[in-house]
């Protein structure tokens, strides 16, 4: 989820998803440092953050961690 979008930002979109009962993991994409936006992320129900610029492997590992913790542990062993 991009946090800064023109019509509806990622915080608002994430909050709306959570209010509708959507529980899939949300990984935010931002240029901000995670500490700077920590409170807003929690309030919006966002599960994790990837900071731009990012490596595709980093995003892959974060997504894998949230969709399958057991698979993520195996990936870390490689």
C-alpha positions, 0 to 999 in steps of 0.5 A, spaced: 500 500 500 502 506 497 502 511 503 501 517 499 496 517 493 493 523 490 485 522 492 486 517 498 492 516 502 494 509 504 492 510 511 485 512 510 485 506 505 487 501 510 483 504 515 477 503 511 479 496 509 479 494 516 473 497 518 470 493 513 473 487 516 478 485 511 484 482 515 489 481 509 496 483 511 497 490 509 505 492 507 506 500 506 510 503 501 513 509 503 519 514 503 519 516 510 522 512 516 518 507 520 519 511 526 517 517 523 510 514 522 509 508 527 503 511 530 499 512 524 501 505 521 498 502 528 492 507 527 491 505 520 491 497 521 498 496 517 502 490 518 509 492 516 513 497 512 518 497 506 522 504 505 523 506 498 528 505 495 527 498 496 530 491 494 525 486 491 527 481 495 526 485 501 518 486 499 518 479 498 521 477 505 516 481 508 510 479 504 512 472 505 512 473 513 505 475 513 502 470 508 506 464 511 510 465 517 513 457 517 515 459 509 518 465 511 523 461 517 525 456 511 527 462 507 531 465 512 535 459 513 537 459 505 
